[in-house]
Each structure stands twice: as C-alpha cells, then as structure tokens.
Amino acid sequence: MHPPIKHIIHNQTLWLSGHRAIFWEEEKALILADLHFGKTGHFRKAGIGVPQTVYKEDLQRLIALIQFFKPLQLIVVGDMFHSKANIEHELFEKWRNDLSAIEVHLVKGNHDILNEKWYSKASIKVHKRQLPIKDFAFLHDAADIDIAEPGKYFFCGHVHPGIRIGGIARQALHFPCFHFEEKSCTLPAFSKFTGMINVHRNAADKIFAIAEGKVFEV
C-alpha cells in the first residue's frame, strides 16, 4: 500500500488513502463511501456477465485498509450495499464475522434497501439521515447539508467525484478524487465498478486525485 497523505480539518488529522478511504486518526475511524457491495451480483442476476472478482477485489482492498490503519470503527456515508440481497452479501457476512470487533456505522444511501433485520444481523448500526461526531457530521448526499446539523464539517458520498487532468495534444485522463470544499468533503466511490462525475472546482477547494493506488494533490 502506498503511503497516505495527511490533511488537517478542524484540528483533526485525516489520512487520505489511495485505496479510496480516509482514516480519521483521533477517532480511529475509517471513512468510506459508495462501496456498492452486491452490485456485480445484481448485474449477473440480470444476465450481464460481470465477473465476481470485481467485488472480491473491492473487499480485499477493505481488508488491506483495516490491516494497515487498524481502525476501531468504519463509517460508511451511504450506498454500502447495492439493491437486494444476493450471494455477495453472504461473502460480506463471512467477512463481518471474522472482524466482529470493529464497529460499523452506515448512514443510509439511496441504494441501501436491505431489510432492517439484515443490518442488525450483520452488526451494522444504521443512521437514517446523518451521524454527528465532534465537529464532523456524516451524510450520504451533500444536497442535504442545508437541512443537517449546522456548524459541522460534512463528509458525503453519492456523486462519485472525479477530476479531469489534461495533457499534451488535447489528451485527458479522469481520476477519482477527494473533493474538499469549505463546508464538506465528498469522498470517491470505494467501489471501482462505478462511474465518475467531474467536480466543479472553486478557487479555495482542495482536490486530491487517485491514480494506481497513489494520492496526489491537484
């Protein structure tokens, strides 16, 4: 794993990982967005031949992050799962049993539609709108910040942010990124089986792109 980049917000230490996650040092919390576990299984059930290795690689990256940072809790800002239960959820349950000591918090996203009993069985603490901790708050969609708890710095997901970097001869590459704005940070989608939306950058924003497991400031 490549070394993470240190970033300070509200005197709190954040480590930005090229594995598309943030480690919050003071709370020993790993922050992620849009894992979409079960999405490849959902596509296969619909007759679209997406290999299960895509999901297994995402799960392996999560295991690598846990081994590296040794968090006490995971904070998922929405879309941890994708649609209805399938065989990939059974693989997640096995992973959860192996790492039962870690608390898992899920701020529900639009794709988190599993039965409430399933979350309880998997020892996932579900938060329907937001999760406030100290000076931070966690919610799925940045569009809901106006109705959320005031005075916080927000961590969101949902839009799968990306950044376009131009090269010579009109060439351009697109990378997933962390997008830090004045009041919020939008995390990249943890799942690699997602698209990206190019961010609109204001002058004061900070953007950290991800390429081949490395993080770099743009």
LUMBA-272608 format. One record per residue: residue number from 1; residue in one letter; x, y, z of N, C-alpha, C in turn. Coordinates in nm, 2 decimals, padded with zeros to 4 digits. Example, Ala and Ser with C-alpha at 12.3 -4.5 7.8 and 13.67 -1.06 7.14 Angstrom:
<nodes>
NODE   roro   vomi     n.xx     n.yy     n.zz    ca.xx    ca.yy    ca.zz     c.xx     c.yy     c.zz
NODE      1      a    01.32   -00.57    00.78    01.23   -00.45    00.78    01.32   -00.33    00.78
NODE      2      s    01.28   -00.22    00.71    01.37   -00.11    00.71    01.29    00.00    00.79
</nodes>
This chain:
<nodes>
NODE   roro   vomi     n.xx     n.yy     n.zz    ca.xx    ca.yy    ca.zz     c.xx     c.yy     c.zz
NODE      1      m    00.08   -00.12    00.00    00.00    00.00    00.00    00.09    00.13    00.00
NODE      2      h    00.06    00.22   -00.09    00.13    00.35   -00.09    00.10    00.43    00.03
NODE      3      p    00.20    00.51    00.07    00.17    00.60    00.19    00.06    00.69    00.17
NODE      4      p   -00.03    00.71    00.28   -00.14    00.81    00.27   -00.09    00.95    00.28
NODE      5      i   -00.17    01.04    00.25   -00.14    01.19    00.26   -00.21    01.24    00.38
NODE      6      k   -00.14    01.32    00.46   -00.20    01.38    00.57   -00.27    01.51    00.54
NODE      7      h   -00.39    01.53    00.60   -00.47    01.65    00.57   -00.54    01.69    00.70
NODE      8      i   -00.54    01.82    00.74   -00.59    01.86    00.87   -00.72    01.94    00.84
NODE      9      i   -00.83    01.90    00.91   -00.96    01.98    00.91   -01.01    01.99    01.05
NODE     10      h   -01.03    02.12    01.09   -01.08    02.14    01.23   -00.99    02.08    01.33
NODE     11      n   -00.86    02.09    01.31   -00.76    02.04    01.40   -00.77    01.89    01.42
NODE     12      q   -00.83    01.82    01.32   -00.84    01.68    01.33   -00.75    01.62    01.21
NODE     13      t   -00.69    01.51    01.24   -00.59    01.45    01.14   -00.66    01.35    01.06
NODE     14      l   -00.65    01.37    00.93   -00.71    01.28    00.83   -00.60    01.23    00.74
NODE     15      w   -00.60    01.10    00.72   -00.51    01.03    00.63   -00.58    00.99    00.50
NODE     16      l   -00.55    01.04    00.39   -00.61    01.01    00.26   -00.54    00.90    00.20
NODE     17      s   -00.61    00.79    00.17   -00.55    00.67    00.12   -00.58    00.65   -00.03
NODE     18      g   -00.49    00.60   -00.11   -00.51    00.57   -00.25   -00.60    00.45   -00.27
NODE     19      h   -00.64    00.39   -00.16   -00.75    00.28   -00.16   -00.89    00.34   -00.15
NODE     20      r   -00.90    00.48   -00.17   -01.03    00.54   -00.17   -01.10    00.55   -00.04
NODE     21      a   -01.02    00.58    00.07   -01.08    00.59    00.20   -01.00    00.70    00.28
NODE     22      i   -01.06    00.74    00.39   -00.99    00.84    00.48   -00.99    00.77    00.62
NODE     23      f   -00.87    00.78    00.68   -00.85    00.74    00.82   -00.85    00.86    00.91
NODE     24      w   -00.95    00.87    01.00   -00.96    00.97    01.10   -00.88    00.93    01.22
NODE     25      e   -00.76    00.99    01.24   -00.67    00.94    01.34   -00.72    00.95    01.48
NODE     26      e   -00.78    01.07    01.52   -00.82    01.09    01.66   -00.94    00.99    01.70
NODE     27      e   -01.02    00.95    01.61   -01.13    00.86    01.64   -01.10    00.72    01.60
NODE     28      k   -00.98    00.70    01.54   -00.95    00.56    01.49   -01.06    00.51    01.40
NODE     29      a   -01.11    00.59    01.31   -01.22    00.56    01.22   -01.18    00.56    01.08
NODE     30      l   -01.23    00.46    01.00   -01.21    00.46    00.86   -01.33    00.50    00.79
NODE     31      i   -01.32    00.61    00.71   -01.44    00.67    00.65   -01.44    00.63    00.50
NODE     32      l   -01.56    00.58    00.45   -01.57    00.53    00.31   -01.71    00.57    00.26
NODE     33      a   -01.72    00.57    00.13   -01.84    00.60    00.06   -01.87    00.51   -00.06
NODE     34      d   -01.99    00.47   -00.08   -02.03    00.41   -00.20   -01.95    00.28   -00.23
NODE     35      l   -01.96    00.19   -00.14   -01.90    00.06   -00.16   -01.97   -00.03   -00.26
NODE     36      h   -02.10   -00.01   -00.26   -02.19   -00.09   -00.36   -02.17   -00.24   -00.36
NODE     37      f   -02.15   -00.29   -00.24   -02.13   -00.44   -00.23   -02.26   -00.50   -00.28
NODE     38      g   -02.24   -00.61   -00.36   -02.35   -00.68   -00.42   -02.39   -00.63   -00.56
NODE     39      k   -02.33   -00.52   -00.61   -02.37   -00.46   -00.74   -02.33   -00.56   -00.85
NODE     40      t   -02.22   -00.62   -00.85   -02.18   -00.72   -00.96   -02.28   -00.84   -00.96
NODE     41      g   -02.31   -00.88   -00.84   -02.41   -00.99   -00.83   -02.55   -00.95   -00.88
NODE     42      h   -02.58   -00.83   -00.86   -02.71   -00.77   -00.91   -02.71   -00.77   -01.06
NODE     43      f   -02.60   -00.73   -01.12   -02.59   -00.73   -01.27   -02.59   -00.88   -01.33
NODE     44      r   -02.52   -00.97   -01.26   -02.52   -01.11   -01.31   -02.66   -01.17   -01.30
NODE     45      k   -02.74   -01.13   -01.20   -02.88   -01.18   -01.19   -02.96   -01.13   -01.30
NODE     46      a   -02.92   -01.01   -01.36   -02.99   -00.95   -01.47   -02.94   -01.00   -01.60
NODE     47      g   -02.84   -01.10   -01.60   -02.79   -01.16   -01.72   -02.67   -01.09   -01.78
NODE     48      i   -02.61   -00.99   -01.71   -02.50   -00.92   -01.75   -02.37   -00.98   -01.69
NODE     49      g   -02.28   -01.03   -01.77   -02.17   -01.11   -01.72   -02.06   -01.04   -01.66
NODE     50      v   -02.08   -00.97   -01.54   -01.98   -00.90   -01.47   -01.91   -01.01   -01.37
NODE     51      p   -01.77   -01.02   -01.38   -01.71   -01.12   -01.30   -01.71   -01.09   -01.15
NODE     52      q   -01.72   -01.19   -01.07   -01.73   -01.17   -00.92   -01.60   -01.12   -00.87
NODE     53      t   -01.49   -01.14   -00.95   -01.36   -01.09   -00.90   -01.36   -00.94   -00.87
NODE     54      v   -01.44   -00.87   -00.94   -01.45   -00.72   -00.92   -01.49   -00.70   -00.77
NODE     55      y   -01.59   -00.77   -00.73   -01.64   -00.75   -00.59   -01.53   -00.80   -00.49
NODE     56      k   -01.47   -00.91   -00.52   -01.37   -00.97   -00.43   -01.25   -00.88   -00.42
NODE     57      e   -01.21   -00.81   -00.52   -01.10   -00.71   -00.52   -01.14   -00.59   -00.43
NODE     58      d   -01.26   -00.55   -00.44   -01.30   -00.44   -00.35   -01.30   -00.48   -00.20
NODE     59      l   -01.34   -00.60   -00.18   -01.34   -00.65   -00.04   -01.20   -00.67    00.01
NODE     60      q   -01.11   -00.71   -00.08   -00.97   -00.73   -00.04   -00.91   -00.59   -00.01
NODE     61      r   -00.94   -00.49   -00.08   -00.89   -00.36   -00.05   -00.94   -00.31    00.08
NODE     62      l   -01.06   -00.34    00.12   -01.11   -00.30    00.25   -01.03   -00.37    00.36
NODE     63      i   -01.01   -00.50    00.34   -00.93   -00.58    00.44   -00.79   -00.52    00.45
NODE     64      a   -00.73   -00.48    00.34   -00.59   -00.42    00.34   -00.59   -00.29    00.42
NODE     65      l   -00.70   -00.21    00.40   -00.71   -00.08    00.48   -00.72   -00.11    00.63
NODE     66      i   -00.80   -00.21    00.66   -00.81   -00.24    00.81   -00.68   -00.29    00.87
NODE     67      q   -00.61   -00.37    00.79   -00.48   -00.42    00.84   -00.38   -00.31    00.85
NODE     68      f   -00.39   -00.21    00.77   -00.29   -00.10    00.77   -00.32    00.00    00.88
NODE     69      f   -00.44    00.04    00.89   -00.48    00.15    00.98   -00.52    00.10    01.12
NODE     70      k   -00.57   -00.03    01.12   -00.62   -00.09    01.24   -00.73    00.00    01.31
NODE     71      p   -00.84    00.03    01.24   -00.94    00.12    01.29   -01.03    00.04    01.39
NODE     72      l   -01.09    00.12    01.48   -01.19    00.07    01.57   -01.33    00.07    01.52
NODE     73      q   -01.35    00.15    01.41   -01.48    00.17    01.36   -01.47    00.20    01.21
NODE     74      l   -01.57    00.16    01.14   -01.59    00.20    01.00   -01.71    00.30    00.99
NODE     75      i   -01.70    00.41    00.92   -01.81    00.50    00.90   -01.83    00.50    00.75
NODE     76      v   -01.95    00.45    00.70   -01.98    00.44    00.56   -02.09    00.55    00.53
NODE     77      v   -02.06    00.64    00.45   -02.15    00.75    00.42   -02.24    00.72    00.30
NODE     78      g   -02.31    00.60    00.31   -02.41    00.57    00.21   -02.37    00.47    00.10
NODE     79      d   -02.47    00.40    00.06   -02.46    00.30   -00.05   -02.35    00.20   -00.02
NODE     80      m   -02.36    00.14    00.10   -02.27    00.03    00.13   -02.30   -00.09    00.05
NODE     81      f   -02.43   -00.11    00.03   -02.48   -00.22   -00.05   -02.56   -00.17   -00.17
NODE     82      h   -02.58   -00.26   -00.26   -02.65   -00.22   -00.39   -02.77   -00.31   -00.41
NODE     83      s   -02.89   -00.26   -00.39   -03.01   -00.33   -00.42   -03.03   -00.44   -00.33
NODE     84      k   -03.11   -00.55   -00.37   -03.15   -00.66   -00.29   -03.04   -00.76   -00.26
NODE     85      a   -03.06   -00.84   -00.16   -02.96   -00.94   -00.12   -02.93   -01.04   -00.23
NODE     86      n   -02.80   -01.08   -00.24   -02.76   -01.19   -00.33   -02.64   -01.26   -00.27
NODE     87      i   -02.58   -01.35   -00.34   -02.47   -01.43   -00.29   -02.36   -01.35   -00.24
NODE     88      e   -02.33   -01.23   -00.29   -02.22   -01.15   -00.25   -02.24   -01.09   -00.11
NODE     89      h   -02.37   -01.08   -00.07   -02.39   -01.04    00.07   -02.35   -01.15    00.17
NODE     90      e   -02.36   -01.27    00.12   -02.32   -01.38    00.21   -02.17   -01.38    00.23
NODE     91      l   -02.09   -01.34    00.13   -01.95   -01.32    00.14   -01.92   -01.21    00.24
NODE     92      f   -02.00   -01.10    00.23   -01.98   -00.99    00.33   -02.00   -01.04    00.47
NODE     93      e   -02.11   -01.12    00.49   -02.14   -01.17    00.63   -02.02   -01.25    00.68
NODE     94      k   -01.96   -01.33    00.60   -01.84   -01.41    00.65   -01.73   -01.31    00.69
NODE     95      w   -01.71   -01.21    00.61   -01.60   -01.11    00.64   -01.64   -01.04    00.77
NODE     96      r   -01.77   -01.01    00.79   -01.81   -00.94    00.91   -01.79   -01.02    01.03
NODE     97      n   -01.82   -01.15    01.02   -01.80   -01.24    01.13   -01.65   -01.25    01.17
NODE     98      d   -01.56   -01.24    01.07   -01.42   -01.25    01.10   -01.37   -01.13    01.17
NODE     99      l   -01.44   -01.01    01.15   -01.39   -00.88    01.20   -01.50   -00.82    01.29
NODE    100      s   -01.56   -00.90    01.37   -01.67   -00.86    01.45   -01.64   -00.75    01.55
NODE    101      a   -01.51   -00.74    01.59   -01.47   -00.64    01.69   -01.48   -00.49    01.64
NODE    102      i   -01.49   -00.47    01.51   -01.49   -00.34    01.45   -01.64   -00.29    01.45
NODE    103      e   -01.66   -00.17    01.50   -01.80   -00.12    01.48   -01.82   -00.07    01.34
NODE    104      v   -01.93   -00.09    01.29   -01.97   -00.04    01.15   -02.09    00.05    01.16
NODE    105      h   -02.07    00.17    01.12   -02.18    00.27    01.11   -02.21    00.29    00.96
NODE    106      l   -02.34    00.29    00.93   -02.39    00.32    00.80   -02.49    00.43    00.80
NODE    107      v   -02.46    00.54    00.73   -02.56    00.64    00.70   -02.62    00.60    00.57
NODE    108      k   -02.75    00.57    00.58   -02.82    00.51    00.46   -02.82    00.59    00.34
NODE    109      g   -02.78    00.53    00.23   -02.79    00.59    00.10   -02.91    00.54    00.02
NODE    110      n   -02.93    00.59   -00.10   -03.04    00.55   -00.18   -03.04    00.41   -00.23
NODE    111      h   -02.93    00.34   -00.23   -02.92    00.20   -00.26   -02.93    00.11   -00.15
NODE    112      d   -02.92    00.16   -00.02   -02.93    00.07    00.09   -03.07    00.04    00.13
NODE    113      i   -03.12   -00.07    00.06   -03.26   -00.10    00.08   -03.28   -00.24    00.13
NODE    114      l   -03.18   -00.30    00.19   -03.19   -00.43    00.26   -03.29   -00.42    00.38
NODE    115      n   -03.34   -00.53    00.42   -03.43   -00.54    00.53   -03.35   -00.50    00.66
NODE    116      e   -03.42   -00.42    00.75   -03.35   -00.38    00.87   -03.30   -00.49    00.95
NODE    117      k   -03.36   -00.61    00.95   -03.31   -00.72    01.02   -03.18   -00.77    00.97
NODE    118      w   -03.16   -00.75    00.84   -03.03   -00.80    00.79   -02.92   -00.71    00.84
NODE    119      y   -02.94   -00.58    00.85   -02.83   -00.49    00.90   -02.80   -00.53    01.05
NODE    120      s   -02.91   -00.56    01.12   -02.89   -00.59    01.26   -02.82   -00.72    01.28
NODE    121      k   -02.85   -00.82    01.20   -02.78   -00.95    01.20   -02.63   -00.93    01.17
NODE    122      a   -02.60   -00.84    01.08   -02.46   -00.81    01.04   -02.39   -00.71    01.13
NODE    123      s   -02.45   -00.68    01.24   -02.40   -00.58    01.34   -02.36   -00.45    01.28
NODE    124      i   -02.45   -00.40    01.20   -02.43   -00.27    01.13   -02.52   -00.17    01.20
NODE    125      k   -02.47   -00.06    01.25   -02.55    00.04    01.31   -02.60    00.14    01.21
NODE    126      v   -02.73    00.15    01.18   -02.78    00.22    01.07   -02.83    00.36    01.12
NODE    127      h   -02.79    00.47    01.05   -02.83    00.60    01.08   -02.91    00.65    00.95
NODE    128      k   -03.03    00.69    00.97   -03.12    00.71    00.85   -03.08    00.84    00.78
NODE    129      r   -03.04    00.95    00.85   -03.01    01.07    00.79   -02.87    01.12    00.80
NODE    130      q   -02.81    01.13    00.92   -02.68    01.17    00.94   -02.62    01.12    01.07
NODE    131      l   -02.49    01.12    01.08   -02.42    01.08    01.20   -02.32    01.19    01.25
NODE    132      p   -02.35    01.26    01.35   -02.26    01.37    01.40   -02.16    01.31    01.50
NODE    133      i   -02.04    01.35    01.49   -01.93    01.31    01.58   -01.84    01.43    01.59
NODE    134      k   -01.83    01.48    01.72   -01.75    01.60    01.74   -01.78    01.71    01.64
NODE    135      d   -01.68    01.77    01.57   -01.71    01.88    01.48   -01.75    01.83    01.34
NODE    136      f   -01.76    01.70    01.32   -01.79    01.64    01.19   -01.93    01.59    01.19
NODE    137      a   -01.98    01.57    01.07   -02.11    01.50    01.05   -02.10    01.43    00.92
NODE    138      f   -02.17    01.31    00.92   -02.16    01.23    00.80   -02.30    01.20    00.74
NODE    139      l   -02.31    01.23    00.61   -02.44    01.21    00.55   -02.41    01.16    00.40
NODE    140      h   -02.51    01.11    00.34   -02.48    01.05    00.21   -02.47    01.15    00.10
NODE    141      d   -02.56    01.25    00.09   -02.57    01.34   -00.02   -02.55    01.48    00.03
NODE    142      a   -02.45    01.55   -00.03   -02.42    01.69    00.01   -02.54    01.78   -00.02
NODE    143      a   -02.63    01.74   -00.10   -02.75    01.83   -00.12   -02.83    01.84    00.00
NODE    144      d   -02.81    01.75    00.10   -02.89    01.76    00.23   -02.82    01.84    00.34
NODE    145      i   -02.71    01.90    00.31   -02.64    01.97    00.41   -02.72    02.08    00.47
NODE    146      d   -02.80    02.15    00.39   -02.88    02.26    00.44   -02.98    02.22    00.55
NODE    147      i   -03.02    02.10    00.55   -03.12    02.05    00.65   -03.06    01.97    00.76
NODE    148      a   -02.92    01.96    00.75   -02.85    01.88    00.85   -02.81    01.97    00.97
NODE    149      e   -02.74    01.91    01.06   -02.69    01.99    01.18   -02.60    02.10    01.15
NODE    150      p   -02.63    02.22    01.19   -02.54    02.34    01.15   -02.41    02.34    01.22
NODE    151      g   -02.31    02.41    01.16   -02.18    02.42    01.23   -02.09    02.31    01.22
NODE    152      k   -02.12    02.21    01.15   -02.04    02.09    01.13   -01.96    02.09    01.00
NODE    153      y   -01.85    02.01    00.99   -01.79    01.99    00.86   -01.84    01.85    00.82
NODE    154      f   -01.89    01.84    00.69   -01.96    01.72    00.65   -01.87    01.64    00.56
NODE    155      f   -01.90    01.51    00.57   -01.84    01.41    00.48   -01.95    01.34    00.41
NODE    156      c   -01.94    01.33    00.28   -02.05    01.28    00.19   -02.00    01.19    00.08
NODE    157      g   -02.09    01.13    00.02   -02.06    01.04   -00.10   -02.15    01.07   -00.21
NODE    158      h   -02.21    00.97   -00.27   -02.32    00.97   -00.36   -02.28    01.01   -00.51
NODE    159      v   -02.20    01.11   -00.53   -02.18    01.16   -00.67   -02.06    01.09   -00.74
NODE    160      h   -01.98    01.02   -00.66   -01.86    00.95   -00.72   -01.77    01.06   -00.79
NODE    161      p   -01.71    01.15   -00.72   -01.64    01.26   -00.78   -01.51    01.21   -00.85
NODE    162      g   -01.49    01.29   -00.96   -01.37    01.26   -01.04   -01.31    01.39   -01.09
NODE    163      i   -01.19    01.39   -01.13   -01.12    01.51   -01.18   -01.06    01.48   -01.32
NODE    164      r   -01.07    01.57   -01.41   -01.02    01.56   -01.55   -00.89    01.64   -01.55
NODE    165      i   -00.78    01.57   -01.59   -00.65    01.63   -01.60   -00.60    01.62   -01.74
NODE    166      g   -00.58    01.74   -01.80   -00.54    01.75   -01.94   -00.39    01.73   -01.96
NODE    167      g   -00.36    01.67   -02.08   -00.22    01.65   -02.12   -00.19    01.72   -02.25
NODE    168      i   -00.09    01.68   -02.31   -00.05    01.73   -02.44   -00.14    01.68   -02.55
NODE    169      a   -00.15    01.75   -02.66   -00.23    01.71   -02.78   -00.37    01.68   -02.74
NODE    170      r   -00.43    01.76   -02.66   -00.57    01.76   -02.62   -00.60    01.62   -02.55
NODE    171      q   -00.51    01.55   -02.50   -00.54    01.43   -02.43   -00.58    01.46   -02.29
NODE    172      a   -00.66    01.38   -02.23   -00.70    01.40   -02.09   -00.73    01.27   -02.02
NODE    173      l   -00.70    01.26   -01.89   -00.73    01.14   -01.81   -00.83    01.18   -01.70
NODE    174      h   -00.91    01.09   -01.66   -01.00    01.11   -01.55   -00.96    01.02   -01.43
NODE    175      f   -00.96    01.08   -01.31   -00.93    01.01   -01.19   -01.03    01.03   -01.08
NODE    176      p   -01.06    00.93   -01.00   -01.14    00.95   -00.88   -01.07    01.04   -00.79
NODE    177      c   -01.14    01.12   -00.70   -01.07    01.21   -00.62   -01.15    01.24   -00.49
NODE    178      f   -01.08    01.29   -00.39   -01.14    01.35   -00.27   -01.15    01.50   -00.30
NODE    179      h   -01.27    01.55   -00.28   -01.30    01.69   -00.31   -01.34    01.76   -00.18
NODE    180      f   -01.24    01.85   -00.13   -01.26    01.92    00.00   -01.31    02.06   -00.04
NODE    181      e   -01.43    02.10    00.00   -01.49    02.23   -00.01   -01.49    02.30    00.13
NODE    182      e   -01.55    02.42    00.13   -01.55    02.50    00.26   -01.62    02.43    00.37
NODE    183      k   -01.73    02.36    00.34   -01.82    02.30    00.44   -01.82    02.15    00.43
NODE    184      s   -01.76    02.09    00.33   -01.78    01.95    00.32   -01.67    01.88    00.23
NODE    185      c   -01.66    01.76    00.25   -01.57    01.67    00.17   -01.65    01.56    00.10
NODE    186      t   -01.64    01.55   -00.03   -01.70    01.44   -00.10   -01.60    01.33   -00.13
NODE    187      l   -01.62    01.21   -00.08   -01.53    01.10   -00.10   -01.55    01.04   -00.23
NODE    188      p   -01.44    00.98   -00.29   -01.46    00.90   -00.41   -01.53    00.77   -00.38
NODE    189      a   -01.60    00.71   -00.48   -01.66    00.58   -00.46   -01.56    00.48   -00.43
NODE    190      f   -01.58    00.40   -00.32   -01.49    00.30   -00.29   -01.49    00.19   -00.40
NODE    191      s   -01.60    00.15   -00.45   -01.61    00.05   -00.55   -01.55    00.10   -00.68
NODE    192      k   -01.47    00.02   -00.74   -01.42    00.05   -00.88   -01.52    00.03   -00.99
NODE    193      f   -01.63   -00.04   -00.95   -01.73   -00.07   -01.05   -01.84    00.04   -01.05
NODE    194      t   -01.79    00.16   -01.07   -01.88    00.28   -01.07   -01.83    00.38   -01.18
NODE    195      g   -01.92    00.47   -01.21   -01.87    00.58   -01.30   -01.82    00.70   -01.21
NODE    196      m   -01.79    00.81   -01.28   -01.75    00.93   -01.21   -01.81    01.05   -01.27
NODE    197      i   -01.83    01.16   -01.18   -01.88    01.29   -01.23   -01.77    01.39   -01.20
NODE    198      n   -01.73    01.46   -01.30   -01.63    01.56   -01.28   -01.67    01.67   -01.19
NODE    199      v   -01.59    01.71   -01.09   -01.62    01.80   -00.99   -01.61    01.94   -01.05
NODE    200      h   -01.70    02.03   -00.99   -01.69    02.18   -01.02   -01.60    02.24   -00.91
NODE    201      r   -01.49    02.29   -00.95   -01.39    02.33   -00.85   -01.39    02.48   -00.83
NODE    202      n   -01.41    02.52   -00.70   -01.39    02.66   -00.66   -01.25    02.69   -00.63
NODE    203      a   -01.21    02.82   -00.62   -01.07    02.86   -00.60   -01.01    02.81   -00.47
NODE    204      a   -01.09    02.80   -00.37   -01.04    02.76   -00.24   -01.05    02.61   -00.21
NODE    205      d   -01.11    02.54   -00.31   -01.12    02.39   -00.29   -00.98    02.32   -00.29
NODE    206      k   -00.98    02.21   -00.23   -00.86    02.12   -00.24   -00.90    01.99   -00.30
NODE    207      i   -00.83    01.94   -00.40   -00.87    01.82   -00.46   -00.74    01.73   -00.46
NODE    208      f   -00.77    01.60   -00.42   -00.67    01.50   -00.41   -00.71    01.39   -00.51
NODE    209      a   -00.64    01.37   -00.61   -00.67    01.26   -00.71   -00.60    01.13   -00.67
NODE    210      i   -00.66    01.02   -00.73   -00.61    00.89   -00.70   -00.57    00.83   -00.84
NODE    211      a   -00.45    00.77   -00.85   -00.41    00.70   -00.97   -00.32    00.59   -00.93
NODE    212      e   -00.36    00.47   -00.97   -00.28    00.35   -00.94   -00.24    00.33   -00.79
NODE    213      g   -00.34    00.36   -00.71   -00.33    00.34   -00.56   -00.25    00.46   -00.49
NODE    214      k   -00.21    00.56   -00.56   -00.14    00.68   -00.50   -00.23    00.80   -00.50
NODE    215      v   -00.22    00.88   -00.40   -00.29    01.01   -00.38   -00.20    01.12   -00.41
NODE    216      f   -00.25    01.22   -00.49   -00.17    01.34   -00.51   -00.26    01.46   -00.53
NODE    217      e   -00.21    01.57   -00.47   -00.29    01.69   -00.48   -00.29    01.76   -00.62
NODE    218      v   -00.40    01.80   -00.66   -00.41    01.86   -00.80   -00.42    02.01   -00.78
</nodes>
